[in-house]
Amino acid sequence: MRHRKKGRQLSRSVSHRRATLRNMATNLFRHERIETTTAKAKELRPYAERLITLARRGDVHARRRAARKIQDRQVLGKLFDDIAPRFQERPGGYTRILKLGHRKGDAAEMAFIELVERGDS
């Protein structure tokens, strides 16, 4: 039984799952929209939103905490300089998941996860 076990395993070890989420968050902030499976998108959403909330604070400690997860300095700069100010007035819900249907090869359910724009509700 998996009582009190939070999150999806995604058929990966802990270190592999952590690396997958880091890479997906980095690519989400770099491109502002990525295509992935629905399960991975649902796991990525709270991870990415937590990083955006951290970036909204904007202080040095927040930048260093985010740098533990986002190891590309250009993407980290974009997160703090471009993305975080865009969501300064928004109290959460910075991403949206759009379902696309099934992938042809293995019938996995696919989805876009993207950052919402300023005026979207």
MDTraj code that builds the backbone (N, CA, C; nanometers):
import mdtraj as md
import numpy as np

residues = "MET ARG HIS ARG LYS LYS GLY ARG GLN LEU SER ARG SER VAL SER HIS ARG ARG ALA THR LEU ARG ASN MET ALA THR ASN LEU PHE ARG HIS GLU ARG ILE GLU THR THR THR ALA LYS ALA LYS GLU LEU ARG PRO TYR ALA GLU ARG LEU ILE THR LEU ALA ARG ARG GLY ASP VAL HIS ALA ARG ARG ARG ALA ALA ARG LYS ILE GLN ASP ARG GLN VAL LEU GLY LYS LEU PHE ASP ASP ILE ALA PRO ARG PHE GLN GLU ARG PRO GLY GLY TYR THR ARG ILE LEU LYS LEU GLY HIS ARG LYS GLY ASP ALA ALA GLU MET ALA PHE ILE GLU LEU VAL GLU ARG GLY ASP SER".split()
xyz = np.array([
    [0.0839, -0.1182, 0.0000],
    [0.0000, 0.0000, 0.0000],
    [0.0884, 0.1246, 0.0000],
    [0.0409, 0.2274, -0.0670],
    [0.1238, 0.3465, -0.0753],
    [0.0621, 0.4627, 0.0031],
    [0.0261, 0.4348, 0.1256],
    [-0.0286, 0.5388, 0.2112],
    [0.0752, 0.6486, 0.2319],
    [0.0312, 0.7720, 0.2204],
    [0.1141, 0.8911, 0.2448],
    [0.2348, 0.9003, 0.1520],
    [0.2263, 0.8416, 0.0355],
    [0.3325, 0.8518, -0.0647],
    [0.2855, 0.9516, -0.1695],
    [0.3454, 1.0692, -0.1688],
    [0.3004, 1.1762, -0.2560],
    [0.3713, 1.1700, -0.3913],
    [0.3011, 1.2007, -0.4959],
    [0.3618, 1.2121, -0.6275],
    [0.3601, 1.0820, -0.7056],
    [0.3927, 1.0938, -0.8325],
    [0.3948, 0.9795, -0.9223],
    [0.5368, 0.9266, -0.9360],
    [0.5503, 0.7960, -0.9529],
    [0.6836, 0.7374, -0.9672],
    [0.7387, 0.7581, -1.1071],
    [0.6524, 0.7627, -1.2066],
    [0.6916, 0.7807, -1.3465],
    [0.7894, 0.6726, -1.3932],
    [0.7856, 0.5549, -1.3301],
    [0.8723, 0.4417, -1.3641],
    [1.0197, 0.4790, -1.3627],
    [1.0605, 0.5578, -1.2626],
    [1.1985, 0.6035, -1.2521],
    [1.2449, 0.5919, -1.1079],
    [1.3760, 0.5876, -1.0909],
    [1.4317, 0.5942, -0.9565],
    [1.4187, 0.7381, -0.9063],
    [1.4465, 0.7595, -0.7802],
    [1.4321, 0.8933, -0.7219],
    [1.5238, 0.9932, -0.7924],
    [1.6492, 0.9561, -0.8125],
    [1.7441, 1.0489, -0.8742],
    [1.7051, 1.0780, -1.0196],
    [1.6595, 0.9759, -1.0907],
    [1.6183, 0.9948, -1.2299],
    [1.4940, 1.0839, -1.2374],
    [1.3999, 1.0635, -1.1456],
    [1.2779, 1.1447, -1.1420],
    [1.3121, 1.2902, -1.1108],
    [1.4023, 1.3106, -1.0163],
    [1.4451, 1.4467, -0.9819],
    [1.5102, 1.5153, -1.1017],
    [1.5971, 1.4429, -1.1710],
    [1.6648, 1.4991, -1.2883],
    [1.5643, 1.5290, -1.3994],
    [1.4657, 1.4406, -1.4171],
    [1.3636, 1.4621, -1.5191],
    [1.2852, 1.5899, -1.4905],
    [1.2448, 1.6098, -1.3654],
    [1.1696, 1.7302, -1.3305],
    [1.2543, 1.8561, -1.3468],
    [1.3813, 1.8485, -1.3088],
    [1.4703, 1.9646, -1.3276],
    [1.4830, 2.0008, -1.4740],
    [1.5044, 1.8998, -1.5586],
    [1.5205, 1.9263, -1.7013],
    [1.3917, 1.9780, -1.7633],
    [1.2788, 1.9208, -1.7227],
    [1.1513, 1.9666, -1.7784],
    [1.1206, 2.1087, -1.7334],
    [1.1495, 2.1420, -1.6080],
    [1.1261, 2.2792, -1.5601],
    [1.2165, 2.3771, -1.6341],
    [1.3415, 2.3395, -1.6551],
    [1.4343, 2.4258, -1.7284],
    [1.3824, 2.4517, -1.8691],
    [1.3373, 2.3461, -1.9364],
    [1.2854, 2.3632, -2.0724],
    [1.1541, 2.4405, -2.0740],
    [1.0711, 2.4218, -1.9727],
    [0.9472, 2.4989, -1.9651],
    [0.9773, 2.6478, -1.9536],
    [1.0731, 2.6844, -1.8703],
    [1.1066, 2.8264, -1.8545],
    [1.1801, 2.8801, -1.9772],
    [1.2561, 2.7950, -2.0446],
    [1.3287, 2.8387, -2.1643],
    [1.2309, 2.8646, -2.2797],
    [1.1388, 2.7696, -2.3040],
    [1.0512, 2.7783, -2.4208],
    [0.9104, 2.8265, -2.3871],
    [0.8758, 2.8300, -2.2593],
    [0.7468, 2.8723, -2.2058],
    [0.6319, 2.7796, -2.2461],
    [0.6619, 2.6708, -2.3143],
    [0.5613, 2.5712, -2.3512],
    [0.6335, 2.4450, -2.3957],
    [0.5975, 2.3308, -2.3359],
    [0.6587, 2.2049, -2.3778],
    [0.5499, 2.0995, -2.3940],
    [0.5776, 2.0008, -2.4777],
    [0.4865, 1.8889, -2.4988],
    [0.5434, 1.7674, -2.4272],
    [0.4613, 1.7033, -2.3464],
    [0.5046, 1.5877, -2.2694],
    [0.3831, 1.5004, -2.2407],
    [0.4032, 1.3927, -2.1678],
    [0.2882, 1.3103, -2.1311],
    [0.2077, 1.3818, -2.0226],
    [0.0829, 1.3479, -2.0114],
    [-0.0045, 1.4125, -1.9141],
    [0.0434, 1.3874, -1.7712],
    [0.0896, 1.2658, -1.7427],
    [0.1372, 1.2346, -1.6073],
    [0.2582, 1.3199, -1.5709],
    [0.3514, 1.3357, -1.6644],
    [0.4697, 1.4189, -1.6373],
    [0.4307, 1.5651, -1.6226],
    [0.3357, 1.6110, -1.7034],
    [0.2899, 1.7502, -1.6929],
    [0.2261, 1.7760, -1.5575],
    [0.1478, 1.6793, -1.5085],
    [0.0825, 1.6962, -1.3784],
    [0.1839, 1.6946, -1.2649],
    [0.2936, 1.6237, -1.2807],
    [0.3992, 1.6241, -1.1798],
    [0.4812, 1.7530, -1.1878],
    [0.4997, 1.8033, -1.3091],
    [0.5812, 1.9232, -1.3291],
    [0.5118, 2.0491, -1.2781],
    [0.3795, 2.0532, -1.2872],
    [0.3063, 2.1758, -1.2529],
    [0.3396, 2.2307, -1.1134],
    [0.3257, 2.1540, -1.0035],
    [0.3580, 2.2117, -0.8727],
    [0.5061, 2.2440, -0.8575],
    [0.5921, 2.1657, -0.9223],
    [0.7365, 2.1888, -0.9166],
    [0.7708, 2.3248, -0.9778],
    [0.7170, 2.3512, -1.0976],
    [0.7444, 2.4766, -1.1672],
    [0.6791, 2.5949, -1.0966],
    [0.5570, 2.5757, -1.0469],
    [0.4885, 2.6868, -0.9814],
    [0.5577, 2.7268, -0.8520],
    [0.6142, 2.6303, -0.7823],
    [0.6904, 2.6609, -0.6622],
    [0.8131, 2.7449, -0.6965],
    [0.8787, 2.7126, -0.8087],
    [0.9959, 2.7897, -0.8506],
    [0.9571, 2.9322, -0.8915],
    [0.8437, 2.9491, -0.9565],
    [0.7994, 3.0838, -0.9951],
    [0.7661, 3.1646, -0.8707],
    [0.7008, 3.1028, -0.7736],
    [0.6697, 3.1720, -0.6483],
    [0.7980, 3.2149, -0.5777],
    [0.8979, 3.1283, -0.5815],
    [1.0282, 3.1613, -0.5227],
    [1.0913, 3.2787, -0.5970],
    [1.0823, 3.2774, -0.7296],
    [1.1413, 3.3843, -0.8107],
    [1.0699, 3.5168, -0.7895],
    [0.9413, 3.5130, -0.7548],
    [0.8676, 3.6369, -0.7300],
    [0.9263, 3.7126, -0.6122],
    [0.9837, 3.6409, -0.5140],
    [1.0483, 3.7089, -0.4007],
    [1.1665, 3.7914, -0.4478],
    [1.2465, 3.7336, -0.5356],
    [1.3520, 3.8091, -0.6027],
    [1.4775, 3.8367, -0.5231],
    [1.4891, 3.7901, -0.3997],
    [1.6106, 3.8198, -0.3242],
    [1.7199, 3.7173, -0.3548],
    [1.8380, 3.7405, -0.2996],
    [1.9540, 3.6556, -0.3283],
    [1.9319, 3.5136, -0.2786],
    [1.8728, 3.4989, -0.1623],
    [1.8504, 3.3649, -0.1091],
    [1.7541, 3.2860, -0.1986],
    [1.6499, 3.3531, -0.2485],
    [1.5557, 3.2867, -0.3382],
    [1.6253, 3.2458, -0.4674],
    [1.7132, 3.3312, -0.5183],
    [1.7866, 3.2989, -0.6410],
    [1.8777, 3.1786, -0.6194],
    [1.9410, 3.1716, -0.5051],
    [2.0298, 3.0581, -0.4768],
    [1.9511, 2.9292, -0.4588],
    [1.8338, 2.9381, -0.3951],
    [1.7490, 2.8187, -0.3796],
    [1.6979, 2.7711, -0.5150],
    [1.6619, 2.8636, -0.6028],
    [1.6166, 2.8259, -0.7364],
    [1.7326, 2.7702, -0.8192],
    [1.8527, 2.8205, -0.7958],
    [1.9699, 2.7742, -0.8710],
    [2.0038, 2.6292, -0.8384],
    [1.9561, 2.5784, -0.7246],
    [1.9752, 2.4368, -0.6942],
    [1.8979, 2.3500, -0.7926],
    [1.7837, 2.4002, -0.8376],
    [1.6976, 2.3243, -0.9272],
    [1.7219, 2.3574, -1.0743],
    [1.7386, 2.4856, -1.1052],
    [1.7602, 2.5315, -1.2423],
    [1.9082, 2.5621, -1.2566],
    [1.9804, 2.4747, -1.3237],
    [2.1253, 2.4877, -1.3248],
    [2.1790, 2.5572, -1.4493],
    [2.0915, 2.6042, -1.5357],
    [2.1302, 2.6833, -1.6512],
    [2.1171, 2.8305, -1.6122],
    [2.2281, 2.9022, -1.6133],
    [2.2265, 3.0401, -1.5629],
    [2.1408, 3.1329, -1.6476],
    [2.1370, 3.1096, -1.7785],
    [2.0539, 3.1943, -1.8650],
    [1.9056, 3.1746, -1.8337],
    [1.8661, 3.0500, -1.8136],
    [1.7262, 3.0214, -1.7827],
    [1.6914, 3.0757, -1.6445],
    [1.7839, 3.0650, -1.5505],
    [1.7615, 3.1195, -1.4167],
    [1.7416, 3.2713, -1.4244],
    [1.8239, 3.3379, -1.5053],
    [1.8084, 3.4820, -1.5255],
    [1.6739, 3.5161, -1.5877],
    [1.6320, 3.4359, -1.6853],
    [1.5020, 3.4603, -1.7489],
    [1.3893, 3.4422, -1.6488],
    [1.4015, 3.3400, -1.5635],
    [1.2986, 3.3150, -1.4623],
    [1.2843, 3.4349, -1.3698],
    [1.3952, 3.4892, -1.3235],
    [1.3903, 3.5999, -1.2268],
    [1.3640, 3.7347, -1.2934],
    [1.4137, 3.7559, -1.4155],
    [1.4043, 3.8877, -1.4785],
    [1.2811, 3.9050, -1.5671],
    [1.2347, 3.7967, -1.6306],
    [1.1224, 3.8091, -1.7243],
    [0.9946, 3.7437, -1.6723],
    [1.0060, 3.6194, -1.6264],
    [0.8867, 3.5422, -1.5916],
    [0.8266, 3.5864, -1.4585],
    [0.9088, 3.5998, -1.3552],
    [0.8570, 3.6354, -1.2226],
    [0.7864, 3.7716, -1.2208],
    [0.8418, 3.8773, -1.2827],
    [0.7685, 4.0047, -1.2817],
    [0.6335, 3.9969, -1.3530],
    [0.6228, 3.9091, -1.4518],
    [0.4973, 3.8929, -1.5244],
    [0.3859, 3.8429, -1.4328],
    [0.4215, 3.7635, -1.3324],
    [0.3232, 3.7043, -1.2428],
    [0.3206, 3.7704, -1.1053],
    [0.3761, 3.8896, -1.0923],
    [0.3881, 3.9544, -0.9624],
    [0.2537, 3.9746, -0.8934],
    [0.1510, 4.0076, -0.9691],
    [0.0193, 4.0333, -0.9105],
    [-0.0681, 3.9088, -0.9046],
    [-0.0227, 3.8003, -0.9633],
    [-0.1056, 3.6789, -0.9725],
    [-0.0805, 3.5907, -0.8501],
    [-0.1849, 3.5472, -0.7801],
    [-0.1657, 3.4714, -0.6559],
    [-0.1424, 3.3223, -0.6751],
    [-0.1084, 3.2783, -0.7953],
    [-0.0837, 3.1362, -0.8209],
    [-0.1454, 3.0977, -0.9531],
    [-0.1321, 2.9719, -0.9906],
    [-0.1875, 2.9258, -1.1171],
    [-0.1129, 2.9824, -1.2349],
    [0.0180, 2.9623, -1.2373],
    [0.1017, 3.0215, -1.3414],
    [0.1113, 2.9348, -1.4660],
    [0.0661, 2.8087, -1.4566],
    [0.0770, 2.7172, -1.5700],
    [-0.0601, 2.6622, -1.6056],
    [-0.0709, 2.6111, -1.7276],
    [-0.1926, 2.5413, -1.7690],
    [-0.1506, 2.4168, -1.8448],
    [-0.2354, 2.3148, -1.8351],
    [-0.2124, 2.1891, -1.9052],
    [-0.3236, 2.1729, -2.0083],
    [-0.2846, 2.1562, -2.1334],
    [-0.3791, 2.1361, -2.2433],
    [-0.3603, 1.9948, -2.2973],
    [-0.4624, 1.9130, -2.2877],
    [-0.4506, 1.7742, -2.3330],
    [-0.4591, 1.7675, -2.4855],
    [-0.3766, 1.6793, -2.5440],
    [-0.3644, 1.6711, -2.6894],
    [-0.4193, 1.5426, -2.7494],
    [-0.4448, 1.4432, -2.6688],
    [-0.4847, 1.3148, -2.7238],
    [-0.3742, 1.2131, -2.7018],
    [-0.3772, 1.1059, -2.7796],
    [-0.2834, 0.9953, -2.7570],
    [-0.1705, 0.9968, -2.8586],
    [-0.0516, 0.9598, -2.8115],
    [0.0659, 0.9487, -2.8973],
    [0.0507, 0.8253, -2.9856],
    [0.0965, 0.8349, -3.1071],
    [0.0753, 0.7281, -3.2034],
    [0.1503, 0.6002, -3.1662],
    [0.2729, 0.6112, -3.1213],
    [0.3555, 0.4930, -3.0992],
    [0.3087, 0.4041, -2.9856],
    [0.2810, 0.4621, -2.8701],
    [0.2470, 0.3808, -2.7532],
    [0.1146, 0.4197, -2.6886],
    [0.0406, 0.5085, -2.7524],
    [-0.0904, 0.5530, -2.7058],
    [-0.0856, 0.6226, -2.5699],
    [0.0308, 0.6798, -2.5353],
    [0.0406, 0.7578, -2.4120],
    [-0.0362, 0.8882, -2.4314],
    [-0.1067, 0.9319, -2.3284],
    [-0.1809, 1.0567, -2.3380],
    [-0.0836, 1.1733, -2.3307],
    [-0.0905, 1.2620, -2.4284],
    [0.0024, 1.3736, -2.4392],
    [-0.0656, 1.5047, -2.3994],
    [0.0178, 1.6012, -2.3609],
    [-0.0355, 1.7312, -2.3200],
    [0.0706, 1.8381, -2.3397],
    [0.0251, 1.9611, -2.3593],
    [0.1116, 2.0776, -2.3515],
    [0.1042, 2.1282, -2.2087],
    [0.2177, 2.1692, -2.1546],
    [0.2156, 2.2483, -2.0315],
    [0.2808, 2.3806, -2.0683],
    [0.2145, 2.4895, -2.0338],
    [0.2629, 2.6206, -2.0742],
    [0.2406, 2.7221, -1.9640],
    [0.3176, 2.8287, -1.9702],
    [0.2985, 2.9396, -1.8783],
    [0.1822, 3.0231, -1.9290],
    [0.0942, 3.0639, -1.8394],
    [-0.0191, 3.1473, -1.8819],
    [0.0317, 3.2880, -1.9093],
    [-0.0404, 3.3578, -1.9924],
    [-0.0015, 3.4950, -2.0252],
    [-0.0549, 3.5902, -1.9189],
    [-0.0134, 3.7127, -1.9258],
    [-0.0486, 3.8126, -1.8250],
    [-0.1985, 3.8311, -1.8116],
    [-0.2697, 3.8470, -1.9221],
    [-0.4111, 3.8808, -1.9167],
    [-0.5043, 3.7607, -1.8999],
    [-0.4504, 3.6398, -1.9125],
    [-0.5364, 3.5214, -1.9016],
    [-0.5822, 3.5007, -1.7581],
    [-0.7000, 3.4427, -1.7425],
    [-0.7498, 3.4153, -1.6079],
    [-0.7532, 3.2684, -1.5825],
])
top = md.Topology()
chain = top.add_chain()
for i, resn in enumerate(residues, 1):
    res = top.add_residue(resn, chain, resSeq=i)
    for name in ("N", "CA", "C"):
        top.add_atom(name, md.element.get_by_symbol(name[0]), res)
traj = md.Trajectory(xyz[None], top)
